């Protein structure tokens, strides 16, 4: 089973989830977003990431200019054994990120997230 690598940036995570959710390309997200300085922001998503880090499923590291997230071995085991029903949804999300969002500059993600959010 293939897992995503690391994701660089809290802002990037917020914008990718927002774009995925509001463009209806990924049916699995139901986060509430609000207007924020750098575009749509979800406090629910932030709390979820904090929780995943605290239980050891995701590793969060500060690297000079920002944070990176990476799934841990514990997270991979849980994903393999307990989250099988979400595999198709996750495959759709990965495809969307790979084809439409990968490598885009954060300013582009901010603009797109504002567009799909209806800013």
Order of alpha helices (4+ residues) and beta strands (2+ residues): beta-alpha-alpha-beta-beta-alpha-alpha-alpha
